[in-house]
Amino acid sequence: MTDVPIRDDMIRLGQFLKLASVIDTGGEAKLRIAAGEVTVNGEVEVRRGRQLHRGDVVVIDGERLRVA
């Protein structure tokens, strides 16, 4: 699992995926999330604007990323 530090108390899912460098653009984030390819804390998440907080775990392409 990779810890990805954030500056503020929360971050939106689409922004987090870009910060973690697992996607390149907001458009790609929108498509991948809408297609059900991303889970947050073990549940499929289809909202790009989902707010993440420290300790949340995001999985995309088998890569586990923890909000730190």
All heavy atoms as TSV, in Angstrom:
chain	resi	resn	atom	element	x	y	z
A	1	MET	N	N	0.855	-1.185	0.000
A	1	MET	CA	C	0.000	0.000	0.000
A	1	MET	C	C	0.893	1.237	0.000
A	1	MET	O	O	1.904	1.278	0.678
A	1	MET	CB	C	-0.901	-0.004	1.227
A	1	MET	CG	C	-1.838	1.173	1.235
A	1	MET	SD	S	-3.050	1.231	2.561
A	1	MET	CE	C	-3.569	-0.431	2.732
A	2	THR	N	N	0.483	2.207	-0.776
A	2	THR	CA	C	1.234	3.456	-0.887
A	2	THR	C	C	0.481	4.561	-0.168
A	2	THR	O	O	-0.703	4.769	-0.409
A	2	THR	CB	C	1.402	3.847	-2.373
A	2	THR	OG1	O	2.026	2.771	-3.063
A	2	THR	CG2	C	2.230	5.100	-2.523
A	3	ASP	N	N	1.168	5.279	0.728
A	3	ASP	CA	C	0.578	6.446	1.380
A	3	ASP	C	C	0.760	7.664	0.484
A	3	ASP	O	O	1.862	7.906	-0.017
A	3	ASP	CB	C	1.244	6.714	2.732
A	3	ASP	CG	C	0.790	5.746	3.812
A	3	ASP	OD1	O	-0.300	5.159	3.672
A	3	ASP	OD2	O	1.514	5.587	4.805
A	4	VAL	N	N	-0.329	8.412	0.278
A	4	VAL	CA	C	-0.283	9.622	-0.537
A	4	VAL	C	C	-0.683	10.795	0.353
A	4	VAL	O	O	-1.848	10.918	0.732
A	4	VAL	CB	C	-1.245	9.523	-1.753
A	4	VAL	CG1	C	-1.170	10.798	-2.587
A	4	VAL	CG2	C	-0.925	8.302	-2.597
A	5	PRO	N	N	0.291	11.640	0.735
A	5	PRO	CA	C	-0.023	12.756	1.634
A	5	PRO	C	C	-0.859	13.834	0.951
A	5	PRO	O	O	-0.648	14.129	-0.232
A	5	PRO	CB	C	1.346	13.301	2.046
A	5	PRO	CG	C	2.350	12.662	1.174
A	5	PRO	CD	C	1.695	11.550	0.405
A	6	ILE	N	N	-1.803	14.397	1.704
A	6	ILE	CA	C	-2.612	15.514	1.195
A	6	ILE	C	C	-2.357	16.726	2.086
A	6	ILE	O	O	-1.938	16.585	3.241
A	6	ILE	CB	C	-4.118	15.166	1.134
A	6	ILE	CG1	C	-4.687	14.858	2.517
A	6	ILE	CG2	C	-4.358	14.016	0.168
A	6	ILE	CD1	C	-6.196	14.684	2.553
A	7	ARG	N	N	-2.621	17.919	1.548
A	7	ARG	CA	C	-2.364	19.162	2.278
A	7	ARG	C	C	-3.477	19.506	3.254
A	7	ARG	O	O	-3.226	19.939	4.362
A	7	ARG	CB	C	-2.261	20.327	1.293
A	7	ARG	CG	C	-0.894	20.594	0.777
A	7	ARG	CD	C	-0.852	21.937	0.083
A	7	ARG	NE	N	-2.117	22.230	-0.589
A	7	ARG	CZ	C	-2.233	22.682	-1.803
A	7	ARG	NH1	N	-1.163	22.918	-2.506
A	7	ARG	NH2	N	-3.406	22.924	-2.341
A	8	ASP	N	N	-4.718	19.358	2.802
A	8	ASP	CA	C	-5.869	19.795	3.595
A	8	ASP	C	C	-6.493	18.616	4.333
A	8	ASP	O	O	-5.968	17.510	4.300
A	8	ASP	CB	C	-6.889	20.478	2.688
A	8	ASP	CG	C	-6.293	21.700	1.977
A	8	ASP	OD1	O	-5.582	22.485	2.636
A	8	ASP	OD2	O	-6.528	21.851	0.765
A	9	ASP	N	N	-7.637	18.855	4.963
A	9	ASP	CA	C	-8.319	17.792	5.708
A	9	ASP	C	C	-8.982	16.778	4.793
A	9	ASP	O	O	-9.210	15.646	5.186
A	9	ASP	CB	C	-9.373	18.390	6.642
A	9	ASP	CG	C	-8.739	19.186	7.776
A	9	ASP	OD1	O	-7.558	18.911	8.105
A	9	ASP	OD2	O	-9.406	20.080	8.312
A	10	MET	N	N	-9.330	17.203	3.575
A	10	MET	CA	C	-9.977	16.287	2.631
A	10	MET	C	C	-9.543	16.614	1.221
A	10	MET	O	O	-8.983	17.660	0.952
A	10	MET	CB	C	-11.504	16.331	2.784
A	10	MET	CG	C	-12.179	17.573	2.287
A	10	MET	SD	S	-12.640	17.381	0.571
A	10	MET	CE	C	-13.035	19.051	0.143
A	11	ILE	N	N	-9.839	15.671	0.319
A	11	ILE	CA	C	-9.538	15.859	-1.106
A	11	ILE	C	C	-10.591	15.091	-1.893
A	11	ILE	O	O	-11.079	14.058	-1.430
A	11	ILE	CB	C	-8.110	15.364	-1.440
A	11	ILE	CG1	C	-7.708	15.736	-2.869
A	11	ILE	CG2	C	-7.970	13.864	-1.199
A	11	ILE	CD1	C	-6.217	15.509	-3.170
A	12	ARG	N	N	-10.960	15.589	-3.053
A	12	ARG	CA	C	-11.935	14.891	-3.884
A	12	ARG	C	C	-11.246	13.726	-4.603
A	12	ARG	O	O	-10.058	13.781	-4.919
A	12	ARG	CB	C	-12.555	15.845	-4.890
A	12	ARG	CG	C	-13.361	16.944	-4.215
A	12	ARG	CD	C	-14.280	17.635	-5.169
A	12	ARG	NE	N	-14.859	18.871	-4.687
A	12	ARG	CZ	C	-15.589	19.030	-3.592
A	12	ARG	NH1	N	-15.793	18.036	-2.797
A	12	ARG	NH2	N	-16.100	20.188	-3.265
A	13	LEU	N	N	-12.018	12.693	-4.868
A	13	LEU	CA	C	-11.479	11.469	-5.457
A	13	LEU	C	C	-10.722	11.725	-6.757
A	13	LEU	O	O	-9.602	11.234	-6.937
A	13	LEU	CB	C	-12.604	10.453	-5.668
A	13	LEU	CG	C	-12.232	9.124	-6.315
A	13	LEU	CD1	C	-11.143	8.410	-5.525
A	13	LEU	CD2	C	-13.471	8.250	-6.447
A	14	GLY	N	N	-11.302	12.492	-7.673
A	14	GLY	CA	C	-10.639	12.771	-8.941
A	14	GLY	C	C	-9.297	13.473	-8.740
A	14	GLY	O	O	-8.297	13.142	-9.377
A	15	GLN	N	N	-9.262	14.427	-7.828
A	15	GLN	CA	C	-8.018	15.148	-7.528
A	15	GLN	C	C	-6.993	14.206	-6.914
A	15	GLN	O	O	-5.798	14.281	-7.215
A	15	GLN	CB	C	-8.299	16.303	-6.566
A	15	GLN	CG	C	-9.163	17.393	-7.151
A	15	GLN	CD	C	-9.604	18.390	-6.098
A	15	GLN	OE1	O	-9.850	18.038	-4.945
A	15	GLN	NE2	N	-9.706	19.649	-6.488
A	16	PHE	N	N	-7.454	13.319	-6.038
A	16	PHE	CA	C	-6.553	12.382	-5.375
A	16	PHE	C	C	-5.875	11.456	-6.379
A	16	PHE	O	O	-4.671	11.205	-6.292
A	16	PHE	CB	C	-7.327	11.565	-4.327
A	16	PHE	CG	C	-6.473	10.559	-3.623
A	16	PHE	CD1	C	-5.573	10.946	-2.644
A	16	PHE	CD2	C	-6.565	9.216	-3.934
A	16	PHE	CE1	C	-4.774	10.017	-1.990
A	16	PHE	CE2	C	-5.780	8.279	-3.296
A	16	PHE	CZ	C	-4.880	8.675	-2.305
A	17	LEU	N	N	-6.631	10.967	-7.345
A	17	LEU	CA	C	-6.053	10.065	-8.352
A	17	LEU	C	C	-4.985	10.775	-9.177
A	17	LEU	O	O	-3.959	10.179	-9.525
A	17	LEU	CB	C	-7.154	9.503	-9.256
A	17	LEU	CG	C	-8.154	8.575	-8.574
A	17	LEU	CD1	C	-9.280	8.212	-9.534
A	17	LEU	CD2	C	-7.483	7.334	-8.024
A	18	LYS	N	N	-5.194	12.057	-9.469
A	18	LYS	CA	C	-4.173	12.822	-10.190
A	18	LYS	C	C	-2.961	13.060	-9.296
A	18	LYS	O	O	-1.827	12.900	-9.742
A	18	LYS	CB	C	-4.740	14.153	-10.682
A	18	LYS	CG	C	-5.677	13.995	-11.873
A	18	LYS	CD	C	-5.958	15.297	-12.591
A	18	LYS	CE	C	-6.706	16.266	-11.706
A	18	LYS	NZ	N	-7.119	17.485	-12.412
A	19	LEU	N	N	-3.196	13.417	-8.033
A	19	LEU	CA	C	-2.106	13.647	-7.090
A	19	LEU	C	C	-1.237	12.398	-6.938
A	19	LEU	O	O	-0.017	12.479	-6.868
A	19	LEU	CB	C	-2.674	14.060	-5.726
A	19	LEU	CG	C	-1.671	14.272	-4.600
A	19	LEU	CD1	C	-0.781	15.479	-4.902
A	19	LEU	CD2	C	-2.387	14.466	-3.278
A	20	ALA	N	N	-1.887	11.241	-6.918
A	20	ALA	CA	C	-1.166	9.980	-6.755
A	20	ALA	C	C	-0.492	9.526	-8.053
A	20	ALA	O	O	0.202	8.513	-8.071
A	20	ALA	CB	C	-2.125	8.898	-6.267
A	21	SER	N	N	-0.693	10.269	-9.134
A	21	SER	CA	C	-0.096	9.984	-10.448
A	21	SER	C	C	-0.527	8.642	-11.039
A	21	SER	O	O	0.228	8.014	-11.771
A	21	SER	CB	C	1.432	10.047	-10.367
A	21	SER	OG	O	1.852	11.329	-9.985
A	22	VAL	N	N	-1.751	8.204	-10.728
A	22	VAL	CA	C	-2.253	6.966	-11.332
A	22	VAL	C	C	-3.092	7.248	-12.572
A	22	VAL	O	O	-3.367	6.352	-13.357
A	22	VAL	CB	C	-3.045	6.082	-10.330
A	22	VAL	CG1	C	-2.116	5.544	-9.266
A	22	VAL	CG2	C	-4.198	6.837	-9.720
A	23	ILE	N	N	-3.501	8.520	-12.727
A	23	ILE	CA	C	-4.174	8.966	-13.945
A	23	ILE	C	C	-3.572	10.309	-14.335
A	23	ILE	O	O	-2.951	10.976	-13.514
A	23	ILE	CB	C	-5.701	9.095	-13.768
A	23	ILE	CG1	C	-6.032	10.009	-12.607
A	23	ILE	CG2	C	-6.373	7.758	-13.585
A	23	ILE	CD1	C	-7.091	10.967	-12.955
A	24	ASP	N	N	-3.770	10.701	-15.597
A	24	ASP	CA	C	-3.143	11.922	-16.090
A	24	ASP	C	C	-4.066	13.138	-16.107
A	24	ASP	O	O	-3.608	14.259	-15.932
A	24	ASP	CB	C	-2.596	11.698	-17.506
A	24	ASP	CG	C	-1.479	10.675	-17.524
A	24	ASP	OD1	O	-0.658	10.674	-16.588
A	24	ASP	OD2	O	-1.436	9.878	-18.473
A	25	THR	N	N	-5.358	12.914	-16.347
A	25	THR	CA	C	-6.268	14.057	-16.529
A	25	THR	C	C	-7.563	13.862	-15.756
A	25	THR	O	O	-7.934	12.742	-15.394
A	25	THR	CB	C	-6.636	14.230	-18.009
A	25	THR	OG1	O	-7.409	13.101	-18.424
A	25	THR	CG2	C	-5.405	14.363	-18.885
A	26	GLY	N	N	-8.258	14.966	-15.537
A	26	GLY	CA	C	-9.570	14.897	-14.908
A	26	GLY	C	C	-10.566	14.127	-15.753
A	26	GLY	O	O	-11.429	13.432	-15.238
A	27	GLY	N	N	-10.433	14.238	-17.081
A	27	GLY	CA	C	-11.309	13.497	-17.989
A	27	GLY	C	C	-11.130	12.000	-17.844
A	27	GLY	O	O	-12.099	11.243	-17.847
A	28	GLU	N	N	-9.872	11.583	-17.724
A	28	GLU	CA	C	-9.605	10.151	-17.522
A	28	GLU	C	C	-10.179	9.690	-16.182
A	28	GLU	O	O	-10.780	8.619	-16.093
A	28	GLU	CB	C	-8.099	9.870	-17.564
A	28	GLU	CG	C	-7.776	8.400	-17.402
A	28	GLU	CD	C	-6.284	8.101	-17.350
A	28	GLU	OE1	O	-5.464	9.011	-17.590
A	28	GLU	OE2	O	-5.948	6.942	-17.064
A	29	ALA	N	N	-10.033	10.526	-15.155
A	29	ALA	CA	C	-10.585	10.192	-13.837
A	29	ALA	C	C	-12.092	10.004	-13.942
A	29	ALA	O	O	-12.649	9.032	-13.427
A	29	ALA	CB	C	-10.257	11.293	-12.830
A	30	LYS	N	N	-12.759	10.931	-14.627
A	30	LYS	CA	C	-14.215	10.870	-14.778
A	30	LYS	C	C	-14.637	9.549	-15.423
A	30	LYS	O	O	-15.559	8.882	-14.943
A	30	LYS	CB	C	-14.678	12.057	-15.607
A	30	LYS	CG	C	-16.170	12.127	-15.819
A	30	LYS	CD	C	-16.533	13.358	-16.633
A	30	LYS	CE	C	-18.022	13.455	-16.844
A	30	LYS	NZ	N	-18.394	14.649	-17.602
A	31	LEU	N	N	-13.961	9.182	-16.516
A	31	LEU	CA	C	-14.314	7.954	-17.228
A	31	LEU	C	C	-14.047	6.706	-16.388
A	31	LEU	O	O	-14.884	5.800	-16.330
A	31	LEU	CB	C	-13.528	7.870	-18.542
A	31	LEU	CG	C	-13.888	8.908	-19.604
A	31	LEU	CD1	C	-12.915	8.829	-20.769
A	31	LEU	CD2	C	-15.319	8.721	-20.075
A	32	ARG	N	N	-12.890	6.637	-15.756
A	32	ARG	CA	C	-12.519	5.448	-14.982
A	32	ARG	C	C	-13.430	5.272	-13.769
A	32	ARG	O	O	-13.830	4.168	-13.430
A	32	ARG	CB	C	-11.058	5.536	-14.523
A	32	ARG	CG	C	-10.024	5.735	-15.621
A	32	ARG	CD	C	-9.605	4.477	-16.356
A	32	ARG	NE	N	-9.217	3.365	-15.549
A	32	ARG	CZ	C	-7.990	3.106	-15.108
A	32	ARG	NH1	N	-6.995	3.910	-15.394
A	32	ARG	NH2	N	-7.759	2.025	-14.396
A	33	ILE	N	N	-13.758	6.392	-13.111
A	33	ILE	CA	C	-14.638	6.329	-11.934
A	33	ILE	C	C	-16.048	5.938	-12.367
A	33	ILE	O	O	-16.665	5.053	-11.767
A	33	ILE	CB	C	-14.623	7.673	-11.176
A	33	ILE	CG1	C	-13.228	7.902	-10.555
A	33	ILE	CG2	C	-15.694	7.700	-10.100
A	33	ILE	CD1	C	-12.986	9.321	-10.087
A	34	ALA	N	N	-16.565	6.566	-13.425
A	34	ALA	CA	C	-17.916	6.260	-13.913
A	34	ALA	C	C	-18.036	4.807	-14.359
A	34	ALA	O	O	-19.112	4.207	-14.262
A	34	ALA	CB	C	-18.289	7.198	-15.055
A	35	ALA	N	N	-16.934	4.226	-14.834
A	35	ALA	CA	C	-16.943	2.833	-15.290
A	35	ALA	C	C	-16.867	1.840	-14.132
A	35	ALA	O	O	-16.892	0.629	-14.341
A	35	ALA	CB	C	-15.775	2.604	-16.246
A	36	GLY	N	N	-16.777	2.351	-12.899
A	36	GLY	CA	C	-16.743	1.466	-11.733
A	36	GLY	C	C	-15.388	0.819	-11.498
A	36	GLY	O	O	-15.296	-0.225	-10.864
A	37	GLU	N	N	-14.322	1.452	-11.999
A	37	GLU	CA	C	-12.979	0.881	-11.880
A	37	GLU	C	C	-12.249	1.285	-10.608
A	37	GLU	O	O	-11.096	0.900	-10.412
A	37	GLU	CB	C	-12.135	1.287	-13.095
A	37	GLU	CG	C	-12.690	0.775	-14.412
A	37	GLU	CD	C	-11.874	1.236	-15.604
A	37	GLU	OE1	O	-10.711	1.637	-15.426
A	37	GLU	OE2	O	-12.412	1.188	-16.727
A	38	VAL	N	N	-12.907	2.086	-9.754
A	38	VAL	CA	C	-12.255	2.603	-8.550
A	38	VAL	C	C	-13.073	2.210	-7.321
A	38	VAL	O	O	-14.301	2.338	-7.323
A	38	VAL	CB	C	-12.136	4.151	-8.624
A	38	VAL	CG1	C	-11.476	4.711	-7.376
A	38	VAL	CG2	C	-11.371	4.573	-9.866
A	39	THR	N	N	-12.382	1.731	-6.281
A	39	THR	CA	C	-13.074	1.476	-5.018
A	39	THR	C	C	-12.504	2.388	-3.939
A	39	THR	O	O	-11.330	2.763	-3.964
A	39	THR	CB	C	-12.947	0.008	-4.550
A	39	THR	OG1	O	-11.572	-0.284	-4.272
A	39	THR	CG2	C	-13.482	-0.959	-5.583
A	40	VAL	N	N	-13.377	2.739	-2.997
A	40	VAL	CA	C	-12.975	3.513	-1.819
A	40	VAL	C	C	-13.419	2.707	-0.602
A	40	VAL	O	O	-14.600	2.383	-0.459
A	40	VAL	CB	C	-13.633	4.910	-1.809
A	40	VAL	CG1	C	-13.277	5.654	-0.521
A	40	VAL	CG2	C	-13.208	5.713	-3.027
A	41	ASN	N	N	-12.457	2.350	0.221
A	41	ASN	CA	C	-12.734	1.556	1.427
A	41	ASN	C	C	-13.529	0.291	1.090
A	41	ASN	O	O	-14.453	-0.092	1.802
A	41	ASN	CB	C	-13.460	2.395	2.479
A	41	ASN	CG	C	-12.622	3.584	2.925
A	41	ASN	OD1	O	-11.405	3.520	2.949
A	41	ASN	ND2	N	-13.279	4.674	3.258
A	42	GLY	N	N	-13.160	-0.347	-0.033
A	42	GLY	CA	C	-13.756	-1.623	-0.407
A	42	GLY	C	C	-15.068	-1.551	-1.165
A	42	GLY	O	O	-15.631	-2.582	-1.542
A	43	GLU	N	N	-15.576	-0.349	-1.431
A	43	GLU	CA	C	-16.842	-0.195	-2.148
A	43	GLU	C	C	-16.604	0.541	-3.464
A	43	GLU	O	O	-15.870	1.533	-3.500
A	43	GLU	CB	C	-17.826	0.638	-1.309
A	43	GLU	CG	C	-17.988	0.132	0.105
A	43	GLU	CD	C	-19.327	-0.538	0.325
A	43	GLU	OE1	O	-20.276	-0.173	-0.371
A	43	GLU	OE2	O	-19.391	-1.410	1.186
A	44	VAL	N	N	-17.242	0.079	-4.531
A	44	VAL	CA	C	-17.124	0.773	-5.819
A	44	VAL	C	C	-17.678	2.185	-5.657
A	44	VAL	O	O	-18.749	2.393	-5.082
A	44	VAL	CB	C	-17.901	0.019	-6.929
A	44	VAL	CG1	C	-17.917	0.836	-8.218
A	44	VAL	CG2	C	-17.282	-1.349	-7.169
A	45	GLU	N	N	-16.919	3.160	-6.140
A	45	GLU	CA	C	-17.332	4.563	-6.042
A	45	GLU	C	C	-17.456	5.134	-7.446
A	45	GLU	O	O	-16.526	5.027	-8.238
A	45	GLU	CB	C	-16.302	5.359	-5.235
A	45	GLU	CG	C	-16.659	6.812	-5.054
A	45	GLU	CD	C	-18.017	7.017	-4.407
A	45	GLU	OE1	O	-18.179	6.696	-3.224
A	45	GLU	OE2	O	-18.928	7.494	-5.116
A	46	VAL	N	N	-18.614	5.722	-7.758
A	46	VAL	CA	C	-18.838	6.280	-9.093
A	46	VAL	C	C	-18.944	7.804	-9.080
A	46	VAL	O	O	-19.240	8.413	-10.094
A	46	VAL	CB	C	-20.089	5.658	-9.769
A	46	VAL	CG1	C	-19.860	4.181	-10.037
A	46	VAL	CG2	C	-21.330	5.880	-8.936
A	47	ARG	N	N	-18.681	8.405	-7.939
A	47	ARG	CA	C	-18.748	9.873	-7.838
A	47	ARG	C	C	-17.331	10.446	-7.809
A	47	ARG	O	O	-16.592	10.222	-6.856
A	47	ARG	CB	C	-19.481	10.293	-6.558
A	47	ARG	CG	C	-20.931	9.852	-6.534
A	47	ARG	CD	C	-21.538	10.104	-5.185
A	47	ARG	NE	N	-20.836	9.294	-4.184
A	47	ARG	CZ	C	-20.852	9.538	-2.885
A	47	ARG	NH1	N	-21.515	10.550	-2.395
A	47	ARG	NH2	N	-20.206	8.753	-2.053
A	48	ARG	N	N	-17.004	11.211	-8.838
A	48	ARG	CA	C	-15.665	11.819	-8.918
A	48	ARG	C	C	-15.443	12.807	-7.784
A	48	ARG	O	O	-14.325	12.995	-7.322
A	48	ARG	CB	C	-15.538	12.507	-10.273
A	48	ARG	CG	C	-14.223	13.180	-10.511
A	48	ARG	CD	C	-14.106	13.708	-11.896
A	48	ARG	NE	N	-15.188	14.601	-12.272
A	48	ARG	CZ	C	-15.132	15.482	-13.234
A	48	ARG	NH1	N	-14.060	15.574	-13.970
A	48	ARG	NH2	N	-16.150	16.257	-13.517
A	49	GLY	N	N	-16.515	13.428	-7.305
A	49	GLY	CA	C	-16.410	14.425	-6.245
A	49	GLY	C	C	-16.451	13.859	-4.842
A	49	GLY	O	O	-16.475	14.621	-3.873
A	50	ARG	N	N	-16.443	12.537	-4.706
A	50	ARG	CA	C	-16.457	11.903	-3.375
A	50	ARG	C	C	-15.322	12.483	-2.535
A	50	ARG	O	O	-14.182	12.541	-2.965
A	50	ARG	CB	C	-16.288	10.394	-3.531
A	50	ARG	CG	C	-15.803	9.643	-2.301
A	50	ARG	CD	C	-16.924	9.378	-1.315
A	50	ARG	NE	N	-16.427	8.757	-0.110
A	50	ARG	CZ	C	-16.475	7.456	0.158
A	50	ARG	NH1	N	-17.006	6.626	-0.714
A	50	ARG	NH2	N	-16.024	6.987	1.293
A	51	GLN	N	N	-15.640	12.914	-1.328
A	51	GLN	CA	C	-14.624	13.486	-0.460
A	51	GLN	C	C	-13.889	12.378	0.279
A	51	GLN	O	O	-14.515	11.505	0.877
A	51	GLN	CB	C	-15.256	14.462	0.521
A	51	GLN	CG	C	-15.796	15.695	-0.163
A	51	GLN	CD	C	-16.296	16.741	0.807
A	51	GLN	OE1	O	-16.295	16.543	2.007
A	51	GLN	NE2	N	-16.723	17.864	0.277
A	52	LEU	N	N	-12.571	12.434	0.222
A	52	LEU	CA	C	-11.730	11.469	0.905
A	52	LEU	C	C	-11.063	12.150	2.099
A	52	LEU	O	O	-10.723	13.324	2.036
A	52	LEU	CB	C	-10.641	10.946	-0.031
A	52	LEU	CG	C	-11.104	10.308	-1.336
A	52	LEU	CD1	C	-9.891	9.947	-2.184
A	52	LEU	CD2	C	-11.954	9.086	-1.069
A	53	HIS	N	N	-10.861	11.378	3.147
A	53	HIS	CA	C	-10.210	11.875	4.353
A	53	HIS	C	C	-9.035	10.967	4.675
A	53	HIS	O	O	-8.960	9.833	4.186
A	53	HIS	CB	C	-11.215	11.908	5.512
A	53	HIS	CG	C	-12.416	12.748	5.215
A	53	HIS	ND1	N	-12.434	14.115	5.385
A	53	HIS	CD2	C	-13.633	12.427	4.712
A	53	HIS	CE1	C	-13.611	14.588	5.018
A	53	HIS	NE2	N	-14.365	13.584	4.601
A	54	ARG	N	N	-8.138	11.440	5.528
A	54	ARG	CA	C	-6.974	10.636	5.900
A	54	ARG	C	C	-7.420	9.265	6.411
A	54	ARG	O	O	-8.365	9.164	7.176
A	54	ARG	CB	C	-6.153	11.363	6.953
A	54	ARG	CG	C	-5.381	12.520	6.361
A	54	ARG	CD	C	-4.531	13.247	7.397
A	54	ARG	NE	N	-3.771	14.305	6.766
A	54	ARG	CZ	C	-4.259	15.512	6.494
A	54	ARG	NH1	N	-5.489	15.811	6.820
A	54	ARG	NH2	N	-3.506	16.409	5.897
A	55	GLY	N	N	-6.732	8.237	5.931
A	55	GLY	CA	C	-7.051	6.872	6.323
A	55	GLY	C	C	-7.896	6.134	5.303
A	55	GLY	O	O	-7.951	4.905	5.319
A	56	ASP	N	N	-8.574	6.862	4.402
A	56	ASP	CA	C	-9.352	6.203	3.349
A	56	ASP	C	C	-8.411	5.463	2.411
A	56	ASP	O	O	-7.284	5.916	2.155
A	56	ASP	CB	C	-10.178	7.218	2.548
A	56	ASP	CG	C	-11.397	7.733	3.307
A	56	ASP	OD1	O	-11.815	7.077	4.282
A	56	ASP	OD2	O	-11.918	8.782	2.914
A	57	VAL	N	N	-8.871	4.312	1.895
A	57	VAL	CA	C	-8.065	3.505	0.985
A	57	VAL	C	C	-8.759	3.442	-0.374
A	57	VAL	O	O	-9.920	3.049	-0.467
A	57	VAL	CB	C	-7.840	2.082	1.545
A	57	VAL	CG1	C	-7.088	1.216	0.528
A	57	VAL	CG2	C	-7.085	2.144	2.868
A	58	VAL	N	N	-8.019	3.832	-1.407
A	58	VAL	CA	C	-8.510	3.837	-2.786
A	58	VAL	C	C	-7.767	2.753	-3.548
A	58	VAL	O	O	-6.548	2.621	-3.419
A	58	VAL	CB	C	-8.259	5.217	-3.444
A	58	VAL	CG1	C	-8.680	5.203	-4.901
A	58	VAL	CG2	C	-8.984	6.312	-2.678
A	59	VAL	N	N	-8.505	1.964	-4.345
A	59	VAL	CA	C	-7.872	0.941	-5.170
A	59	VAL	C	C	-8.244	1.188	-6.630
A	59	VAL	O	O	-9.422	1.345	-6.962
A	59	VAL	CB	C	-8.305	-0.490	-4.749
A	59	VAL	CG1	C	-7.658	-1.525	-5.665
A	59	VAL	CG2	C	-7.948	-0.760	-3.300
A	60	ILE	N	N	-7.212	1.239	-7.489
A	60	ILE	CA	C	-7.406	1.365	-8.932
A	60	ILE	C	C	-6.320	0.527	-9.602
A	60	ILE	O	O	-5.145	0.582	-9.198
A	60	ILE	CB	C	-7.362	2.834	-9.399
A	60	ILE	CG1	C	-7.649	2.936	-10.901
A	60	ILE	CG2	C	-6.070	3.522	-9.013
A	60	ILE	CD1	C	-7.863	4.358	-11.416
A	61	ASP	N	N	-6.713	-0.278	-10.564
A	61	ASP	CA	C	-5.764	-1.164	-11.271
A	61	ASP	C	C	-4.971	-2.039	-10.305
A	61	ASP	O	O	-3.792	-2.304	-10.521
A	61	ASP	CB	C	-4.799	-0.350	-12.135
A	61	ASP	CG	C	-5.490	0.384	-13.268
A	61	ASP	OD1	O	-6.595	-0.053	-13.678
A	61	ASP	OD2	O	-4.953	1.402	-13.738
A	62	GLY	N	N	-5.609	-2.452	-9.217
A	62	GLY	CA	C	-4.943	-3.307	-8.245
A	62	GLY	C	C	-3.980	-2.582	-7.318
A	62	GLY	O	O	-3.382	-3.189	-6.434
A	63	GLU	N	N	-3.817	-1.283	-7.503
A	63	GLU	CA	C	-2.910	-0.493	-6.666
A	63	GLU	C	C	-3.680	0.106	-5.498
A	63	GLU	O	O	-4.699	0.772	-5.685
A	63	GLU	CB	C	-2.262	0.615	-7.499
A	63	GLU	CG	C	-1.186	1.339	-6.759
A	63	GLU	CD	C	-0.373	2.275	-7.634
A	63	GLU	OE1	O	-0.575	2.287	-8.865
A	63	GLU	OE2	O	0.462	2.995	-7.083
A	64	ARG	N	N	-3.190	-0.158	-4.282
A	64	ARG	CA	C	-3.842	0.349	-3.061
A	64	ARG	C	C	-3.164	1.640	-2.629
A	64	ARG	O	O	-1.947	1.669	-2.420
A	64	ARG	CB	C	-3.769	-0.684	-1.945
A	64	ARG	CG	C	-4.589	-1.931	-2.241
A	64	ARG	CD	C	-4.327	-3.050	-1.246
A	64	ARG	NE	N	-4.470	-2.657	0.132
A	64	ARG	CZ	C	-5.636	-2.630	0.817
A	64	ARG	NH1	N	-6.746	-2.993	0.211
A	64	ARG	NH2	N	-5.679	-2.252	2.069
A	65	LEU	N	N	-3.959	2.691	-2.503
A	65	LEU	CA	C	-3.448	4.013	-2.133
A	65	LEU	C	C	-4.181	4.481	-0.879
A	65	LEU	O	O	-5.410	4.475	-0.853
A	65	LEU	CB	C	-3.698	5.004	-3.266
A	65	LEU	CG	C	-3.193	4.584	-4.644
A	65	LEU	CD1	C	-3.856	5.421	-5.721
A	65	LEU	CD2	C	-1.692	4.732	-4.710
A	66	ARG	N	N	-3.424	4.879	0.132
A	66	ARG	CA	C	-4.059	5.370	1.368
A	66	ARG	C	C	-3.866	6.884	1.466
A	66	ARG	O	O	-2.771	7.386	1.286
A	66	ARG	CB	C	-3.449	4.682	2.583
A	66	ARG	CG	C	-4.115	5.142	3.887
A	66	ARG	CD	C	-3.698	4.342	5.099
A	66	ARG	NE	N	-2.263	4.076	5.087
A	66	ARG	CZ	C	-1.725	2.991	5.614
A	66	ARG	NH1	N	-2.459	2.073	6.196
A	66	ARG	NH2	N	-0.409	2.820	5.587
A	67	VAL	N	N	-4.956	7.577	1.775
A	67	VAL	CA	C	-4.899	9.035	1.975
A	67	VAL	C	C	-4.161	9.268	3.288
A	67	VAL	O	O	-4.550	8.753	4.334
A	67	VAL	CB	C	-6.323	9.646	2.035
A	67	VAL	CG1	C	-6.229	11.154	2.189
A	67	VAL	CG2	C	-7.122	9.269	0.790
A	68	ALA	N	N	-3.074	10.032	3.227
A	68	ALA	CA	C	-2.255	10.266	4.423
A	68	ALA	C	C	-2.130	11.747	4.736
A	68	ALA	O	O	-2.356	12.579	3.912
A	68	ALA	CB	C	-0.861	9.670	4.217
